Amino acid sequence: MSEEMLIRHCAPTLAGIKTGSLFSCPCRSQKEIQNEVRRLNRVLAPKGIRVLPLRYFKQRALIYLYRPSHLERDLSDGCACALLKQYGYSFENSQRCVVQLVNRLRTCSGFPHEIGLFLGYPPEDVQGFIDNKACHCKCIGCWKVYGDEEKARQTFNRYKKCTETYFAQWSQGTAVERLAVAV
């Protein structure tokens, strides 16, 4: 997994303005990815960021980079809790929910749509996506919007600007661990 991939896919999470990011990367071996994840966790954990490989499939790894404190806040929302309960999550704490998400990803044939909650998407948009079977949304950006379109567009613009800024800084030699903000 390259630093460029981290910047392109995770800049808003590194900056502390997004709960989590998800991306797929080439994986020659699980051991190689696990070593890279351990290295990243050593440098990013002091900034309040965790990196997890969620699933391996056909020489690719699905990587989740997130801020546990933000996830705890997001999943304590009543709508988020209700949605997670519909899918069998027992909300003891957010870390337990991450373990249950990993199990769902590894055992389900499809993709669990509640994953949007783990990325910081508004619960009403995650519920709308599920209820409408990904159709009839108001707009599309980082996710499909079923709720507050104006707020979502503002968020999409913030994420885009953040990614552009972080990529420019990284291209000029700033290390990922320096770009990661402690919050």
N, C-alpha and C positions, 0 to 999 in steps of 0.2 A: 504494500500500500504506500503510495507516494505522498509526500507532503503537499504536492499540488492538488491531489484528490481531496485531502483534508480541507485545504483552503477553499477550493471550488464548491465543495458540498457542505462544509461545516462552519464557515466564517461567522454567521450570525450566532451560532451556539458558542463558538470560541469567544465572541465579543460579549456574551452574556445577555443578548437580546432575544434568544430563542432557547426553548427547553432542550430540544434534542434534534439530531440530524441522523439521517440514514443514507448509506450508500453501499454500492456493490463494487468490489474490487477483484482483480485477478488474484488467484490463490494457487500457487504451485504446490504448496503443502500447508496443512493445518499448523504444523509446528512453526513454520516461517511466520504465519500471521499471528500466532499466539506470542511469539517472541517480539514482534513489532508492537502488538497490543500492550504487552508488559512494559516495553520501553516507553510508549506513549503515556501509559498510566503513571509511570514514575515521574514524568515531567509535567503532566497535566493535573494530576490529583491535587497538588498543592493549590491549584487555581480553582478547585471545586468541579472538576470535569472528570468523567469516567468514559472509558472506551471498552466496548464489548463486541466480540464476534457473536452474532445471533444465530447464524446458520451458514453452513457450507453446502454448495450445490454446484456440480459440474465445473470444478476448478475456479469457483468464485466464492467469495466470502461476503456476507451481508454484515456490515459494520454499523454499530450504533454508538454515537458519541453524544453524551448528554450531561446535564447538570442535575445531580440528584436533588439538590435543594429546590430547584425549579419544578422538577417532576413531582416532588412531595406536595408542593403548593397546587400544581395543576390537578393532580388526582384527588385532592381533598375537596374539589368542587362537587357539589351535590349532583349535578347532571353527569359529570364524568364518573362518579361512583356508581350511579344507577346504571349507566351504560356498561361499565365493567362487570357489574353483577349479572347483567343479562348474559354475559359470555362466560360466566363461571369463575370470575376472579373473586378471591376472598381478600378484601382490602384490609390487611393488617397494617401494611405500610407500603410505600412505593417500591422498595427493593423487592418485596415479595411479589408485587405485581410484575416487575421486570422478569423475575424467575418464571412466573406463569406465562408471560408473553413468549419467552424463549421456548418453553415447552410447547406452546400452541404453534409456534413457527416450525418447530421440528417434527410435530406429529400431524398437523393438518395438511391436507393436500392443497388447499387454497391459501390465500393470504388474509390474515385476520385484519379486517378494516379498522378495528378499534386501535390499531397501532398509531393512528393519527393523534390520539390522546397523549402518547408517549413522545410525540414530536412537538407538542405545544399547539396543536390545531384546536380551534374553539369546539367545545363539545357539541354545540348545535350544528356545526358543519360536519362533524364526524357522524352524528346521528342522521343528518340529512342525506349524507352519502349512502349510508346503509339503507335507510328507508326508501330512497329513490333509486336504488341500484345504480348509482353513479350517473343518473340522468337528471335533467331539469334543474341544473344549478344556475345561479345568478351570474357567476363568472368563474374563471379558472386562472390560478396563479400557481403558488407553491402547493395549493390544494384546491379542491372544488368548494366553492362558497355557496351555502344555503341560507346563511344568516345575514350578518351586517356586512354588506358589500363594500361600503365606503371604508370602514375600518380595515377590512381585509386588504383592499387595494393599498392603503397606507402602509400596512405591514409588509406587503410584497415589495413595495418601493424601498422601505428601510432595509430589508434583507438584500435586495439587489445592490443598493449603494454600499452596504457593509461588505458584501462579497467583492465588489469592484475595488474598494479601498484596501481590503486585506490582501487581495491578489497583487495589487500594485506594490504594497509594502513588502510582501513576501518576495516578489520578483526582484526587488532591490536589495534583497539579502536579509531581511528581518526573519528570524527563526520563528517557527510555529509557537514555541513555548513563550516567546516574548509577545506574540500577538494575542495569546490567550489572556483574557482579563479575569482577575480574581474578583468574584462577587459574593 
